[in-house]
Amino acid sequence: MSSLCSLSLENNDQSGELQLELDAINIQYQQCFLELLNHSSQNCA
């Protein structure tokens, strides 16, 4: 396990970039989800 810990410390910058990408994907997902909700509610009305 210690090798994994040292590896994660070395890749700390990369994990920060990945977190930013995940946040961007999450925002896109939420926007698409809201659009789907809006469309489905219009179809039901």
PQR file of N, CA, C, O and H, with PARSE charges and radii, in Angstrom:
ATOM      1  N   MET A   1       0.825  -1.215   0.000 -0.4000 1.5000
ATOM      2  CA  MET A   1       0.000   0.000   0.000 -0.0000 2.0000
ATOM      3  C   MET A   1       0.854   1.257   0.000  0.5500 1.7000
ATOM      4  O   MET A   1       0.440   2.288  -0.530 -0.5500 1.4000
ATOM      5  N   SER A   2       2.030   1.182   0.584 -0.4000 1.5000
ATOM      6  CA  SER A   2       2.851   2.384   0.669 -0.0000 2.0000
ATOM      7  C   SER A   2       3.245   2.876  -0.720  0.5500 1.7000
ATOM      8  O   SER A   2       3.396   4.079  -0.932 -0.5500 1.4000
ATOM      9  H   SER A   2       2.366   0.344   1.015  0.4000 1.0000
ATOM     10  N   SER A   3       3.413   1.947  -1.673 -0.4000 1.5000
ATOM     11  CA  SER A   3       3.772   2.364  -3.021 -0.0000 2.0000
ATOM     12  C   SER A   3       2.617   3.123  -3.660  0.5500 1.7000
ATOM     13  O   SER A   3       2.831   4.073  -4.412 -0.5500 1.4000
ATOM     14  H   SER A   3       3.291   0.969  -1.500  0.4000 1.0000
ATOM     15  N   LEU A   4       1.393   2.702  -3.359 -0.4000 1.5000
ATOM     16  CA  LEU A   4       0.231   3.406  -3.896 -0.0000 2.0000
ATOM     17  C   LEU A   4       0.131   4.806  -3.302  0.5500 1.7000
ATOM     18  O   LEU A   4      -0.227   5.754  -4.000 -0.5500 1.4000
ATOM     19  H   LEU A   4       1.219   1.930  -2.748  0.4000 1.0000
ATOM     20  N   CYS A   5       0.444   4.937  -2.022 -0.4000 1.5000
ATOM     21  CA  CYS A   5       0.374   6.240  -1.379 -0.0000 2.0000
ATOM     22  C   CYS A   5       1.393   7.200  -1.978  0.5500 1.7000
ATOM     23  O   CYS A   5       1.071   8.356  -2.254 -0.5500 1.4000
ATOM     24  H   CYS A   5       0.735   4.167  -1.455  0.4000 1.0000
ATOM     25  N   SER A   6       2.627   6.724  -2.183 -0.4000 1.5000
ATOM     26  CA  SER A   6       3.652   7.588  -2.746 -0.0000 2.0000
ATOM     27  C   SER A   6       3.310   7.944  -4.184  0.5500 1.7000
ATOM     28  O   SER A   6       3.597   9.050  -4.641 -0.5500 1.4000
ATOM     29  H   SER A   6       2.888   5.785  -1.959  0.4000 1.0000
ATOM     30  N   LEU A   7       2.699   7.010  -4.892 -0.4000 1.5000
ATOM     31  CA  LEU A   7       2.311   7.259  -6.276 -0.0000 2.0000
ATOM     32  C   LEU A   7       1.252   8.343  -6.333  0.5500 1.7000
ATOM     33  O   LEU A   7       1.311   9.223  -7.192 -0.5500 1.4000
ATOM     34  H   LEU A   7       2.465   6.111  -4.521  0.4000 1.0000
ATOM     35  N   SER A   8       0.275   8.289  -5.420 -0.4000 1.5000
ATOM     36  CA  SER A   8      -0.795   9.285  -5.420 -0.0000 2.0000
ATOM     37  C   SER A   8      -0.234  10.662  -5.060  0.5500 1.7000
ATOM     38  O   SER A   8      -0.735  11.676  -5.546 -0.5500 1.4000
ATOM     39  H   SER A   8       0.227   7.574  -4.723  0.4000 1.0000
ATOM     40  N   LEU A   9       0.797  10.710  -4.215 -0.4000 1.5000
ATOM     41  CA  LEU A   9       1.394  11.992  -3.866 -0.0000 2.0000
ATOM     42  C   LEU A   9       2.109  12.579  -5.075  0.5500 1.7000
ATOM     43  O   LEU A   9       2.056  13.787  -5.305 -0.5500 1.4000
ATOM     44  H   LEU A   9       1.204   9.886  -3.820  0.4000 1.0000
ATOM     45  N   GLU A  10       2.787  11.713  -5.857 -0.4000 1.5000
ATOM     46  CA  GLU A  10       3.498  12.196  -7.031 -0.0000 2.0000
ATOM     47  C   GLU A  10       2.516  12.708  -8.081  0.5500 1.7000
ATOM     48  O   GLU A  10       2.823  13.649  -8.814 -0.5500 1.4000
ATOM     49  H   GLU A  10       2.831  10.732  -5.669  0.4000 1.0000
ATOM     50  N   ASN A  11       1.351  12.099  -8.155 -0.4000 1.5000
ATOM     51  CA  ASN A  11       0.367  12.459  -9.175 -0.0000 2.0000
ATOM     52  C   ASN A  11      -0.663  13.449  -8.646  0.5500 1.7000
ATOM     53  O   ASN A  11      -1.775  13.532  -9.166 -0.5500 1.4000
ATOM     54  H   ASN A  11       1.102  11.335  -7.560  0.4000 1.0000
ATOM     55  N   ASN A  12      -0.296  14.192  -7.624 -0.4000 1.5000
ATOM     56  CA  ASN A  12      -1.256  15.103  -7.003 -0.0000 2.0000
ATOM     57  C   ASN A  12      -1.729  16.162  -7.993  0.5500 1.7000
ATOM     58  O   ASN A  12      -2.910  16.509  -8.006 -0.5500 1.4000
ATOM     59  H   ASN A  12       0.608  14.125  -7.202  0.4000 1.0000
ATOM     60  N   ASP A  13      -0.822  16.681  -8.823 -0.4000 1.5000
ATOM     61  CA  ASP A  13      -1.205  17.690  -9.805 -0.0000 2.0000
ATOM     62  C   ASP A  13      -2.189  17.111 -10.808  0.5500 1.7000
ATOM     63  O   ASP A  13      -3.169  17.757 -11.179 -0.5500 1.4000
ATOM     64  H   ASP A  13       0.138  16.399  -8.812  0.4000 1.0000
ATOM     65  N   GLN A  14      -1.919  15.885 -11.242 -0.4000 1.5000
ATOM     66  CA  GLN A  14      -2.805  15.260 -12.211 -0.0000 2.0000
ATOM     67  C   GLN A  14      -4.181  15.020 -11.610  0.5500 1.7000
ATOM     68  O   GLN A  14      -5.193  15.201 -12.287 -0.5500 1.4000
ATOM     69  H   GLN A  14      -1.123  15.360 -10.941  0.4000 1.0000
ATOM     70  N   SER A  15      -4.229  14.615 -10.348 -0.4000 1.5000
ATOM     71  CA  SER A  15      -5.526  14.358  -9.722 -0.0000 2.0000
ATOM     72  C   SER A  15      -6.304  15.656  -9.588  0.5500 1.7000
ATOM     73  O   SER A  15      -7.533  15.648  -9.658 -0.5500 1.4000
ATOM     74  H   SER A  15      -3.407  14.468  -9.798  0.4000 1.0000
ATOM     75  N   GLY A  16      -5.606  16.777  -9.396 -0.4000 1.5000
ATOM     76  CA  GLY A  16      -6.282  18.070  -9.343 -0.0000 2.0000
ATOM     77  C   GLY A  16      -6.915  18.401 -10.683  0.5500 1.7000
ATOM     78  O   GLY A  16      -8.039  18.899 -10.741 -0.5500 1.4000
ATOM     79  H   GLY A  16      -4.608  16.784  -9.339  0.4000 1.0000
ATOM     80  N   GLU A  17      -6.178  18.118 -11.774 -0.4000 1.5000
ATOM     81  CA  GLU A  17      -6.723  18.359 -13.109 -0.0000 2.0000
ATOM     82  C   GLU A  17      -7.910  17.452 -13.363  0.5500 1.7000
ATOM     83  O   GLU A  17      -8.915  17.875 -13.934 -0.5500 1.4000
ATOM     84  H   GLU A  17      -5.265  17.714 -11.726  0.4000 1.0000
ATOM     85  N   LEU A  18      -7.792  16.196 -12.936 -0.4000 1.5000
ATOM     86  CA  LEU A  18      -8.899  15.252 -13.123 -0.0000 2.0000
ATOM     87  C   LEU A  18     -10.132  15.708 -12.362  0.5500 1.7000
ATOM     88  O   LEU A  18     -11.255  15.565 -12.846 -0.5500 1.4000
ATOM     89  H   LEU A  18      -6.976  15.852 -12.471  0.4000 1.0000
ATOM     90  N   GLN A  19      -9.922  16.259 -11.167 -0.4000 1.5000
ATOM     91  CA  GLN A  19     -11.063  16.725 -10.379 -0.0000 2.0000
ATOM     92  C   GLN A  19     -11.774  17.859 -11.094  0.5500 1.7000
ATOM     93  O   GLN A  19     -13.002  17.938 -11.077 -0.5500 1.4000
ATOM     94  H   GLN A  19      -9.010  16.375 -10.774  0.4000 1.0000
ATOM     95  N   LEU A  20     -10.993  18.748 -11.733 -0.4000 1.5000
ATOM     96  CA  LEU A  20     -11.604  19.842 -12.484 -0.0000 2.0000
ATOM     97  C   LEU A  20     -12.424  19.296 -13.646  0.5500 1.7000
ATOM     98  O   LEU A  20     -13.516  19.789 -13.927 -0.5500 1.4000
ATOM     99  H   LEU A  20      -9.995  18.684 -11.747  0.4000 1.0000
ATOM    100  N   GLU A  21     -11.894  18.273 -14.322 -0.4000 1.5000
ATOM    101  CA  GLU A  21     -12.618  17.670 -15.436 -0.0000 2.0000
ATOM    102  C   GLU A  21     -13.899  17.005 -14.940  0.5500 1.7000
ATOM    103  O   GLU A  21     -14.950  17.113 -15.571 -0.5500 1.4000
ATOM    104  H   GLU A  21     -11.006  17.872 -14.094  0.4000 1.0000
ATOM    105  N   LEU A  22     -13.800  16.315 -13.800 -0.4000 1.5000
ATOM    106  CA  LEU A  22     -14.988  15.673 -13.233 -0.0000 2.0000
ATOM    107  C   LEU A  22     -16.037  16.706 -12.859  0.5500 1.7000
ATOM    108  O   LEU A  22     -17.230  16.484 -13.066 -0.5500 1.4000
ATOM    109  H   LEU A  22     -12.947  16.227 -13.287  0.4000 1.0000
ATOM    110  N   ASP A  23     -15.604  17.829 -12.314 -0.4000 1.5000
ATOM    111  CA  ASP A  23     -16.551  18.886 -11.956 -0.0000 2.0000
ATOM    112  C   ASP A  23     -17.252  19.405 -13.207  0.5500 1.7000
ATOM    113  O   ASP A  23     -18.463  19.626 -13.197 -0.5500 1.4000
ATOM    114  H   ASP A  23     -14.635  18.009 -12.146  0.4000 1.0000
ATOM    115  N   ALA A  24     -16.490  19.600 -14.286 -0.4000 1.5000
ATOM    116  CA  ALA A  24     -17.083  20.096 -15.530 -0.0000 2.0000
ATOM    117  C   ALA A  24     -18.091  19.099 -16.080  0.5500 1.7000
ATOM    118  O   ALA A  24     -19.166  19.481 -16.541 -0.5500 1.4000
ATOM    119  H   ALA A  24     -15.507  19.421 -14.294  0.4000 1.0000
ATOM    120  N   ILE A  25     -17.734  17.810 -16.028 -0.4000 1.5000
ATOM    121  CA  ILE A  25     -18.655  16.765 -16.498 -0.0000 2.0000
ATOM    122  C   ILE A  25     -19.901  16.753 -15.641  0.5500 1.7000
ATOM    123  O   ILE A  25     -21.012  16.605 -16.152 -0.5500 1.4000
ATOM    124  H   ILE A  25     -16.861  17.500 -15.654  0.4000 1.0000
ATOM    125  N   ASN A  26     -19.722  16.908 -14.342 -0.4000 1.5000
ATOM    126  CA  ASN A  26     -20.857  16.903 -13.420 -0.0000 2.0000
ATOM    127  C   ASN A  26     -21.819  18.045 -13.736  0.5500 1.7000
ATOM    128  O   ASN A  26     -23.036  17.861 -13.712 -0.5500 1.4000
ATOM    129  H   ASN A  26     -18.820  17.028 -13.928  0.4000 1.0000
ATOM    130  N   ILE A  27     -21.275  19.223 -14.032 -0.4000 1.5000
ATOM    131  CA  ILE A  27     -22.109  20.373 -14.371 -0.0000 2.0000
ATOM    132  C   ILE A  27     -22.877  20.097 -15.658  0.5500 1.7000
ATOM    133  O   ILE A  27     -24.071  20.383 -15.745 -0.5500 1.4000
ATOM    134  H   ILE A  27     -20.286  19.373 -14.052  0.4000 1.0000
ATOM    135  N   GLN A  28     -22.191  19.542 -16.659 -0.4000 1.5000
ATOM    136  CA  GLN A  28     -22.859  19.212 -17.915 -0.0000 2.0000
ATOM    137  C   GLN A  28     -23.965  18.200 -17.686  0.5500 1.7000
ATOM    138  O   GLN A  28     -25.048  18.313 -18.259 -0.5500 1.4000
ATOM    139  H   GLN A  28     -21.221  19.310 -16.588  0.4000 1.0000
ATOM    140  N   TYR A  29     -23.694  17.216 -16.852 -0.4000 1.5000
ATOM    141  CA  TYR A  29     -24.682  16.176 -16.559 -0.0000 2.0000
ATOM    142  C   TYR A  29     -25.921  16.787 -15.914  0.5500 1.7000
ATOM    143  O   TYR A  29     -27.050  16.459 -16.280 -0.5500 1.4000
ATOM    144  H   TYR A  29     -22.814  17.124 -16.386  0.4000 1.0000
ATOM    145  N   GLN A  30     -25.697  17.676 -14.953 -0.4000 1.5000
ATOM    146  CA  GLN A  30     -26.823  18.300 -14.263 -0.0000 2.0000
ATOM    147  C   GLN A  30     -27.648  19.146 -15.229  0.5500 1.7000
ATOM    148  O   GLN A  30     -28.876  19.150 -15.152 -0.5500 1.4000
ATOM    149  H   GLN A  30     -24.780  17.942 -14.656  0.4000 1.0000
ATOM    150  N   GLN A  31     -26.982  19.864 -16.140 -0.4000 1.5000
ATOM    151  CA  GLN A  31     -27.706  20.686 -17.105 -0.0000 2.0000
ATOM    152  C   GLN A  31     -28.544  19.809 -18.026  0.5500 1.7000
ATOM    153  O   GLN A  31     -29.700  20.130 -18.304 -0.5500 1.4000
ATOM    154  H   GLN A  31     -25.984  19.861 -16.202  0.4000 1.0000
ATOM    155  N   CYS A  32     -27.972  18.705 -18.502 -0.4000 1.5000
ATOM    156  CA  CYS A  32     -28.712  17.789 -19.369 -0.0000 2.0000
ATOM    157  C   CYS A  32     -29.885  17.184 -18.621  0.5500 1.7000
ATOM    158  O   CYS A  32     -30.972  17.026 -19.177 -0.5500 1.4000
ATOM    159  H   CYS A  32     -27.033  18.444 -18.276  0.4000 1.0000
ATOM    160  N   PHE A  33     -29.663  16.846 -17.360 -0.4000 1.5000
ATOM    161  CA  PHE A  33     -30.725  16.251 -16.551 -0.0000 2.0000
ATOM    162  C   PHE A  33     -31.879  17.232 -16.385  0.5500 1.7000
ATOM    163  O   PHE A  33     -33.044  16.847 -16.480 -0.5500 1.4000
ATOM    164  H   PHE A  33     -28.780  16.974 -16.909  0.4000 1.0000
ATOM    165  N   LEU A  34     -31.559  18.496 -16.138 -0.4000 1.5000
ATOM    166  CA  LEU A  34     -32.604  19.510 -15.989 -0.0000 2.0000
ATOM    167  C   LEU A  34     -33.365  19.686 -17.293  0.5500 1.7000
ATOM    168  O   LEU A  34     -34.584  19.855 -17.283 -0.5500 1.4000
ATOM    169  H   LEU A  34     -30.612  18.809 -16.060  0.4000 1.0000
ATOM    170  N   GLU A  35     -32.651  19.647 -18.424 -0.4000 1.5000
ATOM    171  CA  GLU A  35     -33.319  19.760 -19.720 -0.0000 2.0000
ATOM    172  C   GLU A  35     -34.269  18.592 -19.925  0.5500 1.7000
ATOM    173  O   GLU A  35     -35.387  18.768 -20.409 -0.5500 1.4000
ATOM    174  H   GLU A  35     -31.660  19.509 -18.432  0.4000 1.0000
ATOM    175  N   LEU A  36     -33.821  17.400 -19.555 -0.4000 1.5000
ATOM    176  CA  LEU A  36     -34.677  16.224 -19.698 -0.0000 2.0000
ATOM    177  C   LEU A  36     -35.930  16.370 -18.836  0.5500 1.7000
ATOM    178  O   LEU A  36     -37.032  16.028 -19.263 -0.5500 1.4000
ATOM    179  H   LEU A  36     -32.913  17.257 -19.162  0.4000 1.0000
ATOM    180  N   LEU A  37     -35.749  16.880 -17.624 -0.4000 1.5000
ATOM    181  CA  LEU A  37     -36.898  17.081 -16.739 -0.0000 2.0000
ATOM    182  C   LEU A  37     -37.880  18.074 -17.354  0.5500 1.7000
ATOM    183  O   LEU A  37     -39.094  17.876 -17.305 -0.5500 1.4000
ATOM    184  H   LEU A  37     -34.853  17.158 -17.277  0.4000 1.0000
ATOM    185  N   ASN A  38     -37.338  19.144 -17.933 -0.4000 1.5000
ATOM    186  CA  ASN A  38     -38.201  20.153 -18.538 -0.0000 2.0000
ATOM    187  C   ASN A  38     -38.972  19.568 -19.718  0.5500 1.7000
ATOM    188  O   ASN A  38     -40.169  19.816 -19.864 -0.5500 1.4000
ATOM    189  H   ASN A  38     -36.352  19.305 -17.973  0.4000 1.0000
ATOM    190  N   HIS A  39     -38.294  18.800 -20.552 -0.4000 1.5000
ATOM    191  CA  HIS A  39     -38.950  18.205 -21.715 -0.0000 2.0000
ATOM    192  C   HIS A  39     -40.012  17.205 -21.290  0.5500 1.7000
ATOM    193  O   HIS A  39     -41.107  17.182 -21.854 -0.5500 1.4000
ATOM    194  H   HIS A  39     -37.321  18.599 -20.433  0.4000 1.0000
ATOM    195  N   SER A  40     -39.698  16.381 -20.304 -0.4000 1.5000
ATOM    196  CA  SER A  40     -40.665  15.366 -19.885 -0.0000 2.0000
ATOM    197  C   SER A  40     -41.890  16.013 -19.231  0.5500 1.7000
ATOM    198  O   SER A  40     -43.006  15.521 -19.393 -0.5500 1.4000
ATOM    199  H   SER A  40     -38.809  16.399 -19.846  0.4000 1.0000
ATOM    200  N   SER A  41     -41.695  17.095 -18.503 -0.4000 1.5000
ATOM    201  CA  SER A  41     -42.841  17.751 -17.873 -0.0000 2.0000
ATOM    202  C   SER A  41     -43.708  18.435 -18.924  0.5500 1.7000
ATOM    203  O   SER A  41     -44.925  18.518 -18.760 -0.5500 1.4000
ATOM    204  H   SER A  41     -40.788  17.495 -18.371  0.4000 1.0000
ATOM    205  N   GLN A  42     -43.095  18.926 -20.001 -0.4000 1.5000
ATOM    206  CA  GLN A  42     -43.875  19.548 -21.076 -0.0000 2.0000
ATOM    207  C   GLN A  42     -44.695  18.505 -21.805  0.5500 1.7000
ATOM    208  O   GLN A  42     -45.832  18.766 -22.196 -0.5500 1.4000
ATOM    209  H   GLN A  42     -42.107  18.858 -20.134  0.4000 1.0000
ATOM    210  N   ASN A  43     -44.124  17.320 -21.993 -0.4000 1.5000
ATOM    211  CA  ASN A  43     -44.827  16.258 -22.696 -0.0000 2.0000
ATOM    212  C   ASN A  43     -45.999  15.744 -21.874  0.5500 1.7000
ATOM    213  O   ASN A  43     -47.020  15.350 -22.438 -0.5500 1.4000
ATOM    214  H   ASN A  43     -43.200  17.108 -21.676  0.4000 1.0000
ATOM    215  N   CYS A  44     -45.871  15.741 -20.559 -0.4000 1.5000
ATOM    216  CA  CYS A  44     -46.928  15.222 -19.705 -0.0000 2.0000
ATOM    217  C   CYS A  44     -48.070  16.238 -19.594  0.5500 1.7000
ATOM    218  O   CYS A  44     -49.217  15.853 -19.363 -0.5500 1.4000
ATOM    219  H   CYS A  44     -45.042  16.061 -20.101  0.4000 1.0000
ATOM    220  N   ALA A  45     -47.772  17.516 -19.754 -0.4000 1.5000
ATOM    221  CA  ALA A  45     -48.798  18.549 -19.542 -0.0000 2.0000
ATOM    222  C   ALA A  45     -49.805  18.612 -20.676  0.5500 1.7000
ATOM    223  O   ALA A  45     -50.725  19.428 -20.640 -0.5500 1.4000
ATOM    224  H   ALA A  45     -46.841  17.829 -19.942  0.4000 1.0000
TER
END
